[in-house]
C-alpha cells in the first residue's frame, strides 16, 4: 500500500455522517445536523489535518460547524440539498496561505440554471474561522453535474475541469498563484451530453437535464479521466468513456468507450486506483438492475481488453441488503477506496491497486452510528485528486526551476537549519536530496528531509546542494541549487568568537600510535568520530599533550579543543 500523508483532505463531511482520517484508522465524525447533502460536498483542512471548512455547494460551514460569514447561497439552488453529483469542490489557491476557491455546479432538479460558479474564502478573517469574500461568480451558464480538479504539470497550479450541457465540450480552468484564468481551455470530444425527452418514458422525472448526472474523475496522476452519464430514465444508457489529459496544456483527448455490452448497468460512481492502473465503477442507481461494483484493468490500453477485464468486486441482486446501493467511490487519505451506499456503513476496498479478489472488498466495514441521524447518502467529498498521489508526476518534460533554500546560523558546533523554499506544494515534491558539502561527517552529510539540520565540526567554506524531484528520481522532473555557507564561529556563552586554528597544532598527522597536541592554554580535549561520537576526552593543564591512539581503528577522526577563547576542531588520520 502506498504511504499517504495529505492532511488537507483528512476530514470528510458527507450526508449525516463523516470520517476523521487523522488517526491510525478513520473514526466517524459526529454530524452537523444542518449539513445534509445527498450528493455533492467538499471539505478542506490545513496541513496539520485540522478542519477549516466544508460545503454542500450551497452553504459553507466553518470549523465550529456554524454558517460561515456570507456563506449562504453560493451556488446550487435546489433546497440546498447537495443534489448535484459533484456540486462542490474546494481548491486552495497556489502560493496563497489563506485564500480558497469553492467551485459549484447546479443540479438537474434545478435544470442546471445556476451554472458553473466560484466563490472565494479568506481564512484570515473572522479570527481564523474564515469569511466568503466573493460569492457566486458565474463562469459557464449550463454545465453537467461534473466537476473535478488535478495539478498542472508544474506541480503548483490547479486545473478545474467541468463539462458543458448539451454538447461535448470539456472546459478546463487554470487556478494560479495570482488568479483564476476565466477563459477555459475547451476540448470538444466524446459523447454529447445531450438533453433527452423523458416525459413520455418516465413521467416522474419530466426534465431532460436528469441525464447530466454521474461522476467525472481524474486519476491521481492527472493523466486519465473517466466520464459517466446516467438518468432517472430506465431506457437511457451511456457506457463509461475514458479520456487522456495533458496537464501541461489542459487539453482532453478521447480514448475509448468501455462497452460492456450490458444494458442493465447504470454507472454512477467512479474512482481510479491510487496507482492509476485500475478503474472502479458503481452501478446501483435506484436499484434498477441490482447493485454492483466493477473493476477494470486499464494496463492493456485497449478498449476491448479493458471491457473484458471486468471483475465483479461486489454484486447484490436481492434488493434486501442494507448496503445494496453502492454509489460514490473515493480514494481516502490512507490509500483505500471508500464507498457510499445509502446506509449507516461505509464499504471499503482495502487494496485497490490489486486486480481481482485481492483488492479485498469489505462490505459494511465502518459503522457510523445506530441513530437515524447518522446516515451516508450517495455522495463523498469532491477534492483535487492529486492529494491522493504521494509522488506527483508531470506530463511534460520541463525542468522545475523553482527551488531555493535558506539557512539559519553559521557557526560550528551549532545545529544549522536549512529551509527548502519552493512554489510547489509539499505534496508535489516526491523526493528531497541534500548534500551539506561536509563529507567528513559521513552519513550525516546527507538528508532527505524537507527542512533538515546539520552540524559542522570544522570552520571553512562549504557548498550545499539541494535537489528536488516531482517525479521520483526522474532527471527530467527535477531542479537543483548550490549555495555556499561560511562556517567561521562558535558560541561561548553569549559571545561569538572567531576561531584561530593555527593556535592549535596536532602532529604527526597521519599517525599510527602517538598523537601530540599543542594548545596555547589549558584546554579540554575530545577525540570524536566523524559522526560526532566522543571516543576519548582529556582535561589538560599543559600546553602539550600526547595521546596514544594505537588502539583506534584506521580512519579519519576529529580533535576538538575547547578553551576560554573558543573551540577549535581539526582532523587527523590514524593509519
Residue, then its C-alpha position, 0 to 999 in steps of 0.5 A: x500500500x502506498x504511504x499517504x500523508x495529505x492532511x488537507x483532505x483528512x476530514x470528510x463531511x458527507x450526508x449525516x455522517x463523516x470520517x476523521x482520517x487523522x488517526x491510525x484508522x478513520x473514526x466517524x465524525x459526529x454530524x452537523x445536523x444542518x449539513x445534509x447533502x445527498x450528493x455533492x460536498x467538499x471539505x478542506x483542512x490545513x496541513x496539520x489535518x485540522x478542519x477549516x471548512x466544508x460545503x454542500x455547494x450551497x452553504x459553507x460551514x466553518x470549523x465550529x460547524x456554524x454558517x460561515x460569514x456570507x456563506x449562504x447561497x453560493x451556488x446550487x439552488x435546489x433546497x440546498x440539498x447537495x443534489x448535484x453529483x459533484x456540486x462542490x469542490x474546494x481548491x486552495x489557491x497556489x502560493x496563497x496561505x489563506x485564500x480558497x476557491x469553492x467551485x459549484x455546479x447546479x443540479x438537474x432538479x434545478x435544470x442546471x440554471x445556476x451554472x458553473x460558479x466560484x466563490x472565494x474564502x479568506x481564512x484570515x478573517x473572522x479570527x481564523x474561522x474564515x469569511x466568503x469574500x466573493x460569492x457566486x461568480x458565474x463562469x459557464x451558464x449550463x454545465x453537467x453535474x461534473x466537476x473535478x480538479x488535478x495539478x498542472x504539470x508544474x506541480x503548483x497550479x490547479x486545473x478545474x475541469x467541468x463539462x458543458x450541457x448539451x454538447x461535448x465540450x470539456x472546459x478546463x480552468x487554470x487556478x494560479x498563484x495570482x488568479x483564476x484564468x476565466x477563459x477555459x481551455x475547451x476540448x470538444x470530444x466524446x459523447x454529447x451530453x445531450x438533453x433527452x425527452x423523458x416525459x413520455x418514458x418516465x413521467x416522474x422525472x419530466x426534465x431532460x437535464x436528469x441525464x447530466x448526472x454521474x461522476x467525472x474523475x481524474x486519476x491521481x496522476x492527472x493523466x486519465x479521466x473517466x466520464x459517466x452519464x446516467x438518468x432517472x430514465x430506465x431506457x437511457x444508457x451511456x457506457x463509461x468513456x475514458x479520456x487522456x489529459x495533458x496537464x501541461x496544456x489542459x487539453x482532453x483527448x478521447x480514448x475509448x468507450x468501455x462497452x460492456x455490452x450490458x444494458x442493465x448497468x447504470x454507472x454512477x460512481x467512479x474512482x481510479x486506483x491510487x496507482x492509476x492502473x485500475x478503474x472502479x465503477x458503481x452501478x446501483x442507481x435506484x436499484x434498477x438492475x441490482x447493485x454492483x461494483x466493477x473493476x477494470x484493468x486499464x494496463x492493456x490500453x485497449x478498449x476491448x481488453x479493458x471491457x473484458x477485464x471486468x471483475x465483479x468486486x461486489x454484486x447484490x441482486x436481492x434488493x434486501x441488503x442494507x448496503x445494496x446501493x453502492x454509489x460514490x467511490x473515493x480514494x481516502x487519505x490512507x490509500x483505500x477506496x471508500x464507498x457510499x451506499x445509502x446506509x449507516x456503513x461505509x464499504x471499503x476496498x482495502x487494496x485497490x491497486x490489486x486486480x481481482x479478489x485481492x483488492x479485498x472488498x469489505x462490505x459494511x466495514x465502518x459503522x457510523x452510528x445506530x441513530x437515524x441521524x447518522x446516515x451516508x447518502x450517495x455522495x463523498x467529498x469532491x477534492x483535487x485528486x492529486x492529494x491522493x498521489x504521494x509522488x506527483x508526476x508531470x506530463x511534460x518534460x520541463x525542468x522545475x526551476x523553482x527551488x531555493x533554500x535558506x539557512x539559519x546560523x553559521x557557526x560550528x558546533x551549532x545545529x544549522x537549519x536549512x529551509x527548502x523554499x519552493x512554489x510547489x506544494x509539499x505534496x508535489x515534491x516526491x523526493x528531497x536530496x541534500x548534500x551539506x558539502x561536509x563529507x567528513x561527517x559521513x552519513x550525516x552529510x546527507x538528508x532527505x528531509x524537507x527542512x533538515x539540520x546539520x552540524x559542522x565540526x570544522x570552520x571553512x567554506x562549504x557548498x550545499x546542494x539541494x535537489x528536488x524531484x516531482x517525479x521520483x528520481x526522474x532527471x527530467x522532473x527535477x531542479x537543483x541549487x548550490x549555495x555556499x555557507x561560511x562556517x567561521x564561529x562558535x558560541x561561548x556563552x553569549x559571545x561569538x568568537x572567531x576561531x584561530x586554528x593555527x593556535x592549535x597544532x596536532x602532529x604527526x598527522x597521519x599517525x599510527x600510535x602517538x598523537x601530540x597536541x599543542x594548545x596555547x592554554x589549558x584546554x579540554x580535549x575530545x577525540x570524536x568520530x566523524x559522526x560526532x561520537x566522543x571516543x576519548x576526552x582529556x582535561x589538560x593543564x599543559x600546553x602539550x599533550x600526547x595521546x596514544x591512539x594505537x588502539x583506534x581503528x584506521x580512519x579519519x577522526x576529529x580533535x576538538x579543543x575547547x578553551x576560554x577563547x573558543x573551540x577549535x576542531x581539526x582532523x587527523x588520520x590514524x593509519 
